[in-house]
């Protein structure tokens, strides 16, 4: 009888332990810091259960089997984080948190790695195989941001379940909206030849105080492509200032804009580019990585529109935080909300409705307009990969998506120069 009791007790203990272990996940990874703001490599672990878990003797390991043993006495409280830090000196120069352990001396590869978490008996608890390809958020690859998990109950090895959050990440804390003092609020990267203003970018001061730009510099993805702001330039409180590639082209198209600097002797790539702002101390302050493919607004690529930032506290590399507004943009000012109303008015002449939000093998949708014109359908995943692209006529339509993995997708209808994008979930 005693043996039976011990067996039952052991079974439930092991079951409970495995259940607890399954609640410990990896939620943030810093694998390639910007060289001017280097906090070393680090990984954030989260306990999503409602019970404390003792992680003494647990291990962090990379693909090269370099291993770090978490110190004795380390407890991970319910719904709490701990950060395993490679280099405490570097980390503490950027972040001031107490819920950390290290130094781990575990390096993570800049082009990808397998970050593993094992328990005290060396049993794998969880792991993340990330890469620096377009399948994963690339703002975390040397541009000052980190990989942050979106859905704590989703697939940790799906690049679409990660985003590159605020500058320098949020180690030891849940993600909260960003609060930068300067943002890039508008980008013109490929003008229409009929009204070519050259490349330009708009800086916006989100604070109520002037910010001196003395010693500040602007770079694209290459460190050798650099523009230094002249001495004595202030970014006024809540104000805007353009940095322009070609002064003559810019003032020809935007003669009313007086707060600008230039020229810079390089151009922004039409197929996507990293743009970075550095402070007077030479350290990275802000970065954006845009693209010209869906789900980014494709109208900004040579069709006369600019990328305009929707939410200054939002995710800067999220294509849904950028939109197109009026032709040639709104340099020097905030965008005019009325132009969004006008765009919606144009869209209202089209009817584009999905029959289902959750779909299995077939997606049904209806398309109507006021002149019976055909349309184009483009389906992309959240990383912008085009999965289907085809012409449609008006009326009810259906597309097979049985080969799509379960997840969230975007379907865009294009008719003339108007487009409508909707989201659907395949399960």
LODO-825037 format. One record per residue (C-alpha): chain; residue number from 1; x, y, z. Coordinates in nm, 4 decimals. Example, Ala and Ser with C-alpha at 12.3 -4.5 7.8 and 13.67 -1.06 7.14 Angstrom:
   cadena   num       east      north         up
        A     1     1.2300    -0.4500     0.7800
        A     2     1.3670    -0.1060     0.7140
//
This chain:
   cadena   num       east      north         up
        A     1     0.0000     0.0000     0.0000
        A     2     0.2855     0.2308     0.0895
        A     3     0.4526     0.1608    -0.2463
        A     4     0.1297     0.2461    -0.4263
        A     5     0.1070     0.5734    -0.2310
        A     6     0.4685     0.6606    -0.3123
        A     7     0.4109     0.5830    -0.6797
        A     8     0.1007     0.8029    -0.6939
        A     9     0.2783     1.0813    -0.5031
        A    10     0.5802     1.0621    -0.7351
        A    11     0.3580     1.0642    -1.0424
        A    12     0.1714     1.3760    -0.9361
        A    13     0.4931     1.5445    -0.8260
        A    14     0.6538     1.4833    -1.1642
        A    15     0.3373     1.5850    -1.3470
        A    16     0.3168     1.9033    -1.1430
        A    17     0.6857     1.9780    -1.1989
        A    18     0.6562     1.9275    -1.5759
        A    19     0.3493     2.1473    -1.5802
        A    20     0.5407     2.4198    -1.3916
        A    21     0.8414     2.3859    -1.6204
        A    22     0.6146     2.4281    -1.9238
        A    23     0.5091     2.7644    -1.7853
        A    24     0.8649     2.9018    -1.7999
        A    25     0.9310     3.0655    -2.1359
        A    26     1.1796     3.2933    -2.3113
        A    27     1.0246     3.6344    -2.3768
        A    28     1.3062     3.8660    -2.4880
        A    29     1.6477     3.8260    -2.6496
        A    30     1.9230     4.0803    -2.7059
        A    31     2.1675     3.9154    -2.9433
        A    32     2.3355     4.1995    -3.1340
        A    33     2.3548     4.5374    -2.9637
        A    34     2.4353     4.8542    -3.1508
        A    35     2.8074     4.9111    -3.0954
        A    36     2.7535     5.2523    -2.9320
        A    37     2.4965     5.1217    -2.6806
        A    38     2.6244     4.7726    -2.6121
        A    39     2.4524     4.5977    -2.3203
        A    40     2.6004     4.2595    -2.4116
        A    41     2.3883     3.9561    -2.4917
        A    42     2.1034     3.8749    -2.2570
        A    43     1.7878     3.6686    -2.2438
        A    44     1.4703     3.7300    -2.0453
        A    45     1.2836     3.4393    -1.8812
        A    46     0.9215     3.4611    -1.7678
        A    47     0.7120     3.2507    -1.5315
        A    48     0.3587     3.2607    -1.6688
        A    49     0.2227     3.0330    -1.3948
        A    50     0.0619     3.1439    -1.0696
        A    51     0.3235     2.9652    -0.8570
        A    52     0.6850     3.0401    -0.7709
        A    53     0.9420     2.8184    -0.9451
        A    54     1.2888     2.7545    -0.8049
        A    55     1.5272     2.7793    -1.1019
        A    56     1.8481     2.7189    -0.9048
        A    57     2.0878     2.5162    -1.1171
        A    58     1.8893     2.5715    -1.4345
        A    59     2.0985     2.6380    -1.7435
        A    60     2.1130     2.8764    -2.0360
        A    61     2.2915     2.7260    -2.3363
        A    62     2.3620     2.8355    -2.6931
        A    63     2.4073     2.6300    -3.0106
        A    64     2.7795     2.5900    -2.9358
        A    65     2.6905     2.4297    -2.6005
        A    66     2.8351     2.7187    -2.4019
        A    67     2.6422     2.6856    -2.0765
        A    68     2.5659     2.9003    -1.7733
        A    69     2.4289     2.7600    -1.4474
        A    70     2.1778     2.9883    -1.2779
        A    71     2.2943     3.0522    -0.9198
        A    72     2.1622     2.8669    -0.6184
        A    73     1.8732     3.0382    -0.4459
        A    74     1.7289     3.1920    -0.7627
        A    75     1.3509     3.1880    -0.7471
        A    76     1.1212     3.3017    -1.0243
        A    77     0.8020     3.4343    -0.8729
        A    78     0.4630     3.3923    -1.0338
        A    79     0.4095     3.6146    -1.3378
        A    80     0.7620     3.7502    -1.3027
        A    81     1.0770     3.7909    -1.5096
        A    82     1.4466     3.7287    -1.4600
        A    83     1.7193     3.8323    -1.7027
        A    84     2.0288     3.6207    -1.7643
        A    85     2.3062     3.8652    -1.8521
        A    86     2.6254     3.7901    -2.0419
        A    87     2.8250     4.0933    -1.9213
        A    88     2.7081     4.2740    -1.6077
        A    89     2.9264     4.5815    -1.6639
        A    90     2.7931     4.6395    -2.0152
        A    91     2.4367     4.5602    -1.9118
        A    92     2.4430     4.7940    -1.6119
        A    93     2.5711     5.0766    -1.8326
        A    94     2.2387     5.0681    -2.0200
        A    95     1.9852     4.9152    -1.7810
        A    96     1.9208     4.9487    -1.4071
        A    97     1.7175     4.6504    -1.2895
        A    98     1.7645     4.4160    -0.9938
        A    99     1.6008     4.0980    -1.1282
        A   100     1.9043     3.9732    -1.3166
        A   101     2.1726     3.7061    -1.2822
        A   102     2.5154     3.6788    -1.4380
        A   103     2.7665     3.7165    -1.5818
        A   104     2.6750     3.4197    -1.7967
        A   105     2.9501     3.4611    -2.0596
        A   106     2.7060     3.2957    -2.3043
        A   107     2.7299     3.4635    -2.6426
        A   108     2.4484     3.4551    -2.8989
        A   109     2.5221     3.4566    -3.2715
        A   110     2.4543     3.7727    -3.4713
        A   111     2.3138     3.5741    -3.7633
        A   112     2.1111     3.3322    -3.5507
        A   113     2.1357     3.0884    -3.2625
        A   114     1.9517     2.8333    -3.0531
        A   115     1.8875     2.9775    -2.7070
        A   116     1.8058     2.6896    -2.4729
        A   117     1.6754     2.6802    -2.1175
        A   118     1.7288     2.3540    -1.9277
        A   119     1.6251     2.2604    -1.5752
        A   120     1.8544     2.1371    -1.2974
        A   121     1.8493     1.7810    -1.4393
        A   122     1.9491     1.9163    -1.7848
        A   123     1.6047     1.8480    -1.9289
        A   124     1.5094     2.0964    -2.1991
        A   125     1.2399     2.3344    -2.0743
        A   126     1.2172     2.5635    -2.3763
        A   127     1.4269     2.6959    -2.6623
        A   128     1.4181     2.9603    -2.9330
        A   129     1.5818     2.9228    -3.2741
        A   130     1.6068     3.2761    -3.4094
        A   131     1.7739     3.4101    -3.7232
        A   132     1.8509     3.7544    -3.8625
        A   133     1.6645     3.6817    -4.1869
        A   134     1.3462     3.8533    -4.3024
        A   135     1.1502     3.5804    -4.1237
        A   136     1.2434     3.7516    -3.7955
        A   137     1.2253     4.1196    -3.6913
        A   138     1.5463     4.2702    -3.8227
        A   139     1.5418     4.5813    -3.6084
        A   140     1.6954     4.3633    -3.3352
        A   141     2.0038     4.2963    -3.5480
        A   142     2.2433     4.5750    -3.4541
        A   143     1.9871     4.8571    -3.4687
        A   144     1.9366     4.9062    -3.0955
        A   145     1.6186     4.7059    -3.0487
        A   146     1.5522     4.3553    -2.9139
        A   147     1.3407     4.0533    -2.9959
        A   148     1.0247     4.0561    -2.7829
        A   149     0.7657     3.7783    -2.7760
        A   150     0.4128     3.8760    -2.8792
        A   151     0.1949     3.5840    -2.7701
        A   152     0.3190     3.4148    -2.4522
        A   153     0.1071     3.1115    -2.5389
        A   154     0.2107     3.1000    -2.9026
        A   155     0.4986     2.9387    -3.0885
        A   156     0.8320     3.0776    -2.9635
        A   157     1.0048     2.9548    -3.2806
        A   158     0.7799     3.1459    -3.5198
        A   159     0.9479     3.4694    -3.6238
        A   160     0.6039     3.6200    -3.6763
        A   161     0.5423     3.5858    -3.3012
        A   162     0.8209     3.8307    -3.2208
        A   163     0.8602     4.2049    -3.2688
        A   164     1.1443     4.4517    -3.2272
        A   165     1.0230     4.6772    -2.9480
        A   166     1.1446     5.0020    -2.7958
        A   167     1.5031     5.1199    -2.8171
        A   168     1.7313     4.8938    -2.6089
        A   169     1.4424     4.6684    -2.5042
        A   170     1.2567     4.6205    -2.1781
        A   171     1.4587     4.3632    -1.9805
        A   172     1.2912     4.2362    -1.6639
        A   173     0.9625     4.4072    -1.7467
        A   174     0.6584     4.3542    -1.9623
        A   175     0.6580     4.5566    -2.2842
        A   176     0.4972     4.8985    -2.2511
        A   177     0.4454     5.1643    -2.5194
        A   178     0.7644     5.3476    -2.6108
        A   179     0.8320     5.7039    -2.4975
        A   180     1.1121     5.8455    -2.7165
        A   181     1.1878     6.2168    -2.7079
        A   182     1.2631     6.2262    -3.0829
        A   183     1.1007     6.0099    -3.3509
        A   184     1.1154     5.9880    -3.7280
        A   185     0.7630     6.1011    -3.8093
        A   186     0.7781     6.0976    -4.1903
        A   187     0.9998     5.9392    -4.4552
        A   188     1.0219     6.0190    -4.8255
        A   189     1.2410     5.7541    -4.9811
        A   190     1.1473     5.7322    -5.3505
        A   191     0.9765     6.0369    -5.4995
        A   192     0.7547     6.0230    -5.8024
        A   193     0.9551     6.1640    -6.0977
        A   194     0.6796     6.4192    -6.1669
        A   195     0.7301     6.5847    -5.8278
        A   196     1.0738     6.4811    -5.7119
        A   197     1.1689     6.6326    -5.3764
        A   198     1.4645     6.4011    -5.3276
        A   199     1.4880     6.1794    -5.0221
        A   200     1.4041     6.3398    -4.6889
        A   201     1.3157     6.2441    -4.3349
        A   202     1.1279     6.4323    -4.0672
        A   203     1.2345     6.4538    -3.7018
        A   204     0.9615     6.5224    -3.4473
        A   205     1.0237     6.6413    -3.0910
        A   206     0.7637     6.4654    -2.8761
        A   207     0.8455     6.6727    -2.5664
        A   208     0.7461     7.0186    -2.4442
        A   209     1.1069     7.1447    -2.4381
        A   210     1.3525     7.2396    -2.7114
        A   211     1.6184     6.9800    -2.7918
        A   212     1.9598     7.0938    -2.9130
        A   213     2.0836     6.8968    -3.2132
        A   214     2.4445     7.0078    -3.1665
        A   215     2.6658     6.7088    -3.2383
        A   216     2.3747     6.4927    -3.3566
        A   217     2.4123     6.2865    -3.6709
        A   218     2.1936     6.0898    -3.9122
        A   219     2.3005     5.7660    -4.0816
        A   220     2.1406     5.5036    -4.2976
        A   221     2.2445     5.1383    -4.2662
        A   222     2.6071     5.2262    -4.3459
        A   223     2.8213     5.3989    -4.0856
        A   224     3.0108     5.5781    -4.3636
        A   225     2.6882     5.7460    -4.4818
        A   226     2.6597     6.0191    -4.2220
        A   227     2.5127     6.3679    -4.1955
        A   228     2.6109     6.5983    -3.9069
        A   229     2.3692     6.8667    -3.7940
        A   230     2.5115     7.2191    -3.8002
        A   231     2.5866     7.3922    -3.4702
        A   232     2.3120     7.5999    -3.3140
        A   233     2.0182     7.3940    -3.4433
        A   234     1.7292     7.3275    -3.2065
        A   235     1.4399     7.0891    -3.2550
        A   236     1.1652     7.3039    -3.1083
        A   237     0.9209     7.1765    -2.8465
        A   238     0.6615     6.9531    -3.0151
        A   239     0.8148     7.0675    -3.3434
        A   240     0.9300     6.9172    -3.6712
        A   241     1.2493     6.9462    -3.8739
        A   242     1.3326     6.7906    -4.2105
        A   243     1.6706     6.6531    -4.3142
        A   244     1.6891     6.6632    -4.6939
        A   245     1.9073     6.4928    -4.9487
        A   246     1.8801     6.7651    -5.2176
        A   247     1.8038     7.1193    -5.0999
        A   248     1.7082     7.2508    -5.4444
        A   249     1.4663     6.9677    -5.5160
        A   250     1.3130     6.9933    -5.1709
        A   251     1.2446     7.3681    -5.1696
        A   252     1.1100     7.3454    -5.5255
        A   253     0.8363     7.1118    -5.4040
        A   254     0.8021     7.2438    -5.0461
        A   255     0.8802     7.6160    -5.0539
        A   256     0.6698     7.6751    -4.7424
        A   257     0.8952     7.4584    -4.5235
        A   258     1.1722     7.6559    -4.3548
        A   259     1.2886     7.4207    -4.0770
        A   260     1.5198     7.1864    -4.2619
        A   261     1.8867     7.0916    -4.2915
        A   262     2.0864     6.9348    -4.5699
        A   263     2.2067     6.8137    -4.8023
        A   264     2.3071     6.4614    -4.7062
        A   265     2.5208     6.2835    -4.9643
        A   266     2.3477     5.9478    -4.9761
        A   267     2.0017     5.8136    -5.0549
        A   268     1.7470     5.5895    -4.8865
        A   269     1.6986     5.2560    -5.0599
        A   270     1.3643     5.2023    -5.2323
        A   271     1.3578     4.8371    -5.1260
        A   272     1.3954     4.9108    -4.7568
        A   273     1.6480     5.0810    -4.5375
        A   274     1.7618     5.1317    -4.1793
        A   275     1.7786     5.4971    -4.0715
        A   276     1.9489     5.5912    -3.7434
        A   277     1.9801     5.9024    -3.5281
        A   278     2.2833     5.9458    -3.3006
        A   279     2.3108     6.1916    -3.0124
        A   280     2.5833     6.4408    -2.9316
        A   281     2.7642     6.1662    -2.7349
        A   282     2.7853     5.9546    -3.0504
        A   283     2.5423     5.6978    -2.9114
        A   284     2.2416     5.5632    -3.0964
        A   285     1.9171     5.7319    -2.9933
        A   286     1.6608     5.6073    -3.2438
        A   287     1.6251     5.3767    -3.5435
        A   288     1.3644     5.2748    -3.7983
        A   289     1.3744     4.9946    -4.0529
        A   290     1.1161     5.0441    -4.3285
        A   291     1.0253     4.8355    -4.6318
        A   292     0.8454     4.8874    -4.9623
        A   293     0.6602     4.5542    -4.9627
        A   294     0.3266     4.4680    -4.8079
        A   295     0.2179     4.5030    -4.5371
        A   296     0.4111     4.8336    -4.5561
        A   297     0.2203     5.1044    -4.7488
        A   298     0.3395     5.0433    -5.1053
        A   299     0.2103     5.3821    -5.2245
        A   300     0.5181     5.5447    -5.0687
        A   301     0.7382     5.3759    -5.3292
        A   302     0.7455     5.6172    -5.6282
        A   303     0.3696     5.6870    -5.6288
        A   304     0.4046     6.0318    -5.4742
        A   305     0.3226     5.9533    -5.1121
        A   306     0.5384     5.9426    -4.8002
        A   307     0.5463     5.7121    -4.5005
        A   308     0.3774     5.8920    -4.2099
        A   309     0.3980     5.7739    -3.8509
        A   310     0.0647     5.7011    -3.6865
        A   311     0.1557     5.6588    -3.3163
        A   312     0.4690     5.8140    -3.1670
        A   313     0.4437     5.5642    -2.8786
        A   314     0.3887     5.2632    -3.1027
        A   315     0.6159     4.9969    -3.2471
        A   316     0.8383     5.1845    -3.4886
        A   317     0.9155     4.8913    -3.7179
        A   318     0.5545     4.7771    -3.7313
        A   319     0.4201     4.8463    -4.0832
        A   320     0.0734     4.9075    -3.9364
        A   321     0.2157     5.2055    -3.7459
        A   322     0.2826     5.3787    -4.0789
        A   323     0.0378     5.4998    -4.3424
        A   324     0.0143     5.7173    -4.6526
        A   325    -0.1845     6.0375    -4.6403
        A   326    -0.1697     6.3229    -4.8926
        A   327     0.0362     6.3440    -5.2098
        A   328     0.3915     6.4653    -5.1389
        A   329     0.3350     6.4248    -4.7662
        A   330     0.3173     6.6876    -4.4950
        A   331     0.6768     6.8009    -4.4250
        A   332     0.7158     7.0433    -4.1364
        A   333     0.3766     6.9752    -3.9839
        A   334     0.1663     6.6979    -3.8378
        A   335    -0.0400     6.5139    -4.0956
        A   336    -0.3865     6.6510    -4.1650
        A   337    -0.6480     6.4087    -4.0271
        A   338    -0.8863     6.5298    -4.2975
        A   339    -0.6791     6.3538    -4.5632
        A   340    -0.7464     6.0242    -4.3871
        A   341    -1.1161     6.1046    -4.4036
        A   342    -1.0774     6.1709    -4.7735
        A   343    -0.9008     5.8412    -4.8225
        A   344    -1.1754     5.6601    -4.6343
        A   345    -1.4313     5.8380    -4.8522
        A   346    -1.2611     5.7006    -5.1624
        A   347    -1.2542     5.3564    -5.0074
        A   348    -1.6237     5.3781    -4.9253
        A   349    -1.7020     5.3497    -5.2975
        A   350    -1.5719     4.9926    -5.2709
        A   351    -1.7306     4.7048    -5.0820
        A   352    -1.4761     4.4534    -4.9595
        A   353    -1.6005     4.2187    -4.6896
        A   354    -1.4797     3.8874    -4.5540
        A   355    -1.7445     3.6304    -4.4714
        A   356    -1.5441     3.4833    -4.1833
        A   357    -1.2811     3.5949    -3.9384
        A   358    -1.1681     3.2414    -3.8513
        A   359    -1.1219     3.0273    -4.1628
        A   360    -1.0021     2.6747    -4.2319
        A   361    -0.9354     2.5819    -4.5947
        A   362    -1.1231     2.8462    -4.7930
        A   363    -1.1503     3.2217    -4.7499
        A   364    -1.4722     3.3723    -4.8873
        A   365    -1.5029     3.7429    -4.9597
        A   366    -1.7199     3.9880    -5.1461
        A   367    -1.5968     4.2670    -5.3710
        A   368    -1.8185     4.5359    -5.5244
        A   369    -1.7571     4.8861    -5.6583
        A   370    -1.9554     5.1572    -5.8297
        A   371    -1.8123     5.1056    -6.1792
        A   372    -1.7795     4.7250    -6.1955
        A   373    -1.3991     4.7396    -6.2320
        A   374    -1.1924     4.4299    -6.1663
        A   375    -0.9569     4.4245    -5.8694
        A   376    -0.6355     4.2620    -5.7531
        A   377    -0.6009     4.0491    -5.4411
        A   378    -0.2717     4.0124    -5.2544
        A   379    -0.2408     3.7864    -4.9492
        A   380     0.0651     3.8235    -4.7266
        A   381     0.1759     3.6951    -4.3888
        A   382     0.2785     3.9276    -4.1063
        A   383     0.6370     3.9314    -4.2342
        A   384     0.5273     4.0705    -4.5685
        A   385     0.5787     3.7527    -4.7720
        A   386     0.3348     3.7422    -5.0650
        A   387     0.1555     3.4067    -5.0603
        A   388    -0.1065     3.4668    -5.3294
        A   389    -0.1572     3.7388    -5.5908
        A   390    -0.4424     3.7254    -5.8449
        A   391    -0.7075     3.9258    -6.0303
        A   392    -1.0733     3.9102    -5.9332
        A   393    -1.4060     4.0289    -6.0659
        A   394    -1.6843     4.1843    -5.8648
        A   395    -1.9180     3.9686    -5.6595
        A   396    -1.8505     3.6750    -5.4315
        A   397    -1.5025     3.5228    -5.4526
        A   398    -1.3214     3.2346    -5.2866
        A   399    -0.9544     3.1477    -5.2428
        A   400    -0.8108     2.8213    -5.1126
        A   401    -0.5674     2.8590    -4.8224
        A   402    -0.5394     2.4955    -4.7132
        A   403    -0.1596     2.5049    -4.7463
        A   404    -0.1245     2.8078    -4.5162
        A   405     0.0002     2.7329    -4.1639
        A   406    -0.2348     2.8421    -3.8878
        A   407    -0.1855     3.2071    -3.8068
        A   408    -0.2740     3.5680    -3.8889
        A   409    -0.2706     3.6956    -4.2487
        A   410    -0.3481     4.0129    -4.4419
        A   411    -0.5574     4.0312    -4.7547
        A   412    -0.5354     4.3487    -4.9612
        A   413    -0.7765     4.4549    -5.2342
        A   414    -0.6389     4.6993    -5.4911
        A   415    -0.8655     4.8784    -5.7377
        A   416    -0.7109     5.1624    -5.9345
        A   417    -0.5147     5.3774    -5.6876
        A   418    -0.7241     5.2736    -5.3871
        A   419    -0.6433     4.9780    -5.1624
        A   420    -0.8127     4.8194    -4.8613
        A   421    -0.6379     4.5775    -4.6275
        A   422    -0.8100     4.3391    -4.3880
        A   423    -0.6901     4.0760    -4.1427
        A   424    -0.8021     3.7134    -4.1188
        A   425    -0.7041     3.4186    -3.9018
        A   426    -0.6477     3.0705    -4.0407
        A   427    -0.6971     2.7875    -3.7912
//
